[in-house]
Amino acid sequence: MQALLAPWLVFFCLVAAAQVPQPPEVAARSYLLMDLSANQVLAAREPDAPVEPASLTKLMTAYLVFDALRAKKITLQQTLPVSQRAWKMPGSRMFIDPKMQVPVEDLIKGMIVQSGNDATMALAEGVGGTAEHFVELMNQQAKALGMKNTGYKNPEGLTAPGHTTTARDLSILSTRLLQDFPEYMGYYKTQKYRYQGTPTANDTNRNMLLFRDPTVDGLKTGHTEAAGYCLIATAKRDFPNLAGRRLLAIVLGANSETARANEAQKLLNWGYTAYEGLKLFDANQAVLEPQVWKGSEKTVKLGQPQPIVLAVPAGSASKIKTQVVRPDPLVAPFTKGQQVGTLRILSGEQVLREVPLVALQGVEQAGIFGRAWDAMRLWIK
């Protein structure tokens, strides 16, 4: 009977490991390239080194603003005052002043497109009451997202002791921003914006890739003397085997605006050519449908509510195989979403990834007679 309870394996195939492509040389202090469709890091250098985020800080400010919008604490049409503190913010500006009452949506555009420190402060004060309380919320949210090496001291990104992050933490924040608030991501691809009455020369998004590459749709630039020139670029390209494949390139500490754009473009192009996206299973597609004992249904569908995608070296997709690990026997009940097994994705004997397999539908217990019958069958088995 002990053998019946031990996990068993369903082997589909094992293959030789594919050679990992070598990334290009990147002229930056640190970088990270991620395939967001596959949730997989393709290349990185010094991803956990502490760096100043400069205006990349505004991604966390935006996260909290979008969360406040969703919670209906504020609205896009609502106007916010411009404090003396916001008006006097140094660095990049939207050029708003205390005589103005500015709609939240315009402040968001000013923060994202123009990287306005004044707009950012007005939003922080509007959502948090004070900038100091808003910074507390930023650090709480960073902890909740799993950004283990990030500390915020202000909402806009000006240099301050202890105001640091890492490329890896920025990848976590960028990923969650895209996943959690897709309805607001259109702001990040806006090429030009200015608020009525402000300088016309201050209307252009500093992300050069928005003007060079039509597949790029975000995300944010940053620059201070200490941080150097930084860019988080996102792109989405369609392929025959995977539509809407999204990559994220993080370049930190480049030596110029042009350099950060060039290096991010280099990483994106390399990622799309050196790796191909392999969709193994669609969202809610059954990976397998094993027998269930003592249940109201005879089988249970196991899979994932999201597509199961892997990034593999170009030309090696046919070599990637899978292995399923699950308990046997499977005894009801199961709730929808309950993890029941694991999908291992392998290259050779190397496990590339383990994906939880969950019940795609609930299975209740059978009646007393059904349970008794299956109990007897299991004993005989």
RAFENNOR-V122684 format. One record per residue. N is the residue number from 1. OMEGA is omega in whole degrees, -180 to 180 (999 if undefined). Layout:
BEGIN
N,OMEGA / N,OMEGA
END
This chain:
BEGIN
1,178 / 2,-178 / 3,-180 / 4,-176 / 5,-178 / 6,176 / 7,175 / 8,-173 / 9,171 / 10,-177 / 11,177 / 12,177 / 13,173 / 14,-176 / 15,179 / 16,-179 / 17,179 / 18,179 / 19,-177 / 20,179 / 21,178 / 22,-178 / 23,179 / 24,171 / 25,-178 / 26,-178 / 27,179 / 28,180 / 29,177 / 30,178 / 31,175 / 32,176 / 33,-176 / 34,170 / 35,-177 / 36,178 / 37,180 / 38,-175 / 39,-170 / 40,175 / 41,-179 / 42,-179 / 43,179 / 44,169 / 45,-178 / 46,-176 / 47,-178 / 48,177 / 49,179 / 50,179 / 51,170 / 52,-177 / 53,-175 / 54,-175 / 55,170 / 56,172 / 57,-175 / 58,174 / 59,177 / 60,176 / 61,179 / 62,180 / 63,-179 / 64,177 / 65,179 / 66,178 / 67,177 / 68,175 / 69,-179 / 70,180 / 71,179 / 72,173 / 73,174 / 74,175 / 75,179 / 76,-177 / 77,-179 / 78,177 / 79,178 / 80,177 / 81,176 / 82,-178 / 83,174 / 84,-180 / 85,179 / 86,-178 / 87,-174 / 88,-180 / 89,177 / 90,177 / 91,-179 / 92,-175 / 93,172 / 94,-179 / 95,171 / 96,-176 / 97,-174 / 98,177 / 99,-173 / 100,165 / 101,-167 / 102,176 / 103,-179 / 104,-178 / 105,178 / 106,176 / 107,177 / 108,178 / 109,178 / 110,179 / 111,-174 / 112,-174 / 113,-177 / 114,-176 / 115,-174 / 116,176 / 117,177 / 118,177 / 119,-179 / 120,179 / 121,179 / 122,177 / 123,-179 / 124,179 / 125,180 / 126,-179 / 127,-173 / 128,-175 / 129,173 / 130,178 / 131,-178 / 132,178 / 133,178 / 134,178 / 135,175 / 136,178 / 137,178 / 138,-179 / 139,175 / 140,-180 / 141,178 / 142,179 / 143,-180 / 144,-180 / 145,-179 / 146,177 / 147,-167 / 148,-174 / 149,-179 / 150,173 / 151,-180 / 152,176 / 153,179 / 154,-178 / 155,-172 / 156,176 / 157,175 / 158,-175 / 159,177 / 160,179 / 161,179 / 162,179 / 163,-174 / 164,176 / 165,177 / 166,176 / 167,-179 / 168,179 / 169,177 / 170,177 / 171,177 / 172,-179 / 173,-179 / 174,180 / 175,-179 / 176,177 / 177,179 / 178,-178 / 179,-171 / 180,-175 / 181,-179 / 182,-177 / 183,-179 / 184,-174 / 185,178 / 186,178 / 187,-173 / 188,178 / 189,178 / 190,-177 / 191,-176 / 192,176 / 193,167 / 194,179 / 195,-178 / 196,179 / 197,179 / 198,-173 / 199,180 / 200,-179 / 201,-175 / 202,-171 / 203,-168 / 204,176 / 205,-177 / 206,177 / 207,-177 / 208,-176 / 209,176 / 210,-179 / 211,-178 / 212,-169 / 213,-177 / 214,178 / 215,179 / 216,-178 / 217,177 / 218,19 / 219,-178 / 220,174 / 221,175 / 222,176 / 223,162 / 224,179 / 225,-178 / 226,-176 / 227,-171 / 228,-178 / 229,-173 / 230,179 / 231,167 / 232,-176 / 233,175 / 234,178 / 235,178 / 236,-178 / 237,-179 / 238,176 / 239,-178 / 240,-177 / 241,-178 / 242,178 / 243,175 / 244,179 / 245,-174 / 246,174 / 247,179 / 248,179 / 249,178 / 250,179 / 251,-175 / 252,174 / 253,172 / 254,-173 / 255,177 / 256,175 / 257,-179 / 258,-178 / 259,-178 / 260,177 / 261,-179 / 262,-177 / 263,177 / 264,178 / 265,178 / 266,-180 / 267,180 / 268,-179 / 269,178 / 270,-179 / 271,-179 / 272,-178 / 273,-177 / 274,180 / 275,173 / 276,178 / 277,-179 / 278,176 / 279,-179 / 280,-179 / 281,175 / 282,174 / 283,178 / 284,174 / 285,-180 / 286,172 / 287,172 / 288,-176 / 289,-174 / 290,180 / 291,176 / 292,177 / 293,176 / 294,-177 / 295,177 / 296,175 / 297,-178 / 298,-179 / 299,175 / 300,179 / 301,179 / 302,180 / 303,179 / 304,177 / 305,174 / 306,176 / 307,175 / 308,-173 / 309,178 / 310,171 / 311,-176 / 312,177 / 313,-178 / 314,179 / 315,-176 / 316,-175 / 317,-177 / 318,-177 / 319,-176 / 320,-179 / 321,-175 / 322,-180 / 323,-180 / 324,175 / 325,178 / 326,176 / 327,173 / 328,6 / 329,173 / 330,-175 / 331,179 / 332,14 / 333,172 / 334,175 / 335,177 / 336,-179 / 337,179 / 338,178 / 339,-177 / 340,-179 / 341,-179 / 342,173 / 343,175 / 344,177 / 345,-170 / 346,165 / 347,-169 / 348,176 / 349,179 / 350,176 / 351,-180 / 352,-178 / 353,172 / 354,-177 / 355,177 / 356,173 / 357,-176 / 358,175 / 359,-180 / 360,172 / 361,179 / 362,175 / 363,-180 / 364,175 / 365,174 / 366,175 / 367,-174 / 368,-179 / 369,177 / 370,179 / 371,-180 / 372,180 / 373,179 / 374,177 / 375,179 / 376,179 / 377,178 / 378,-179 / 379,178 / 380,-180 / 381,999
END
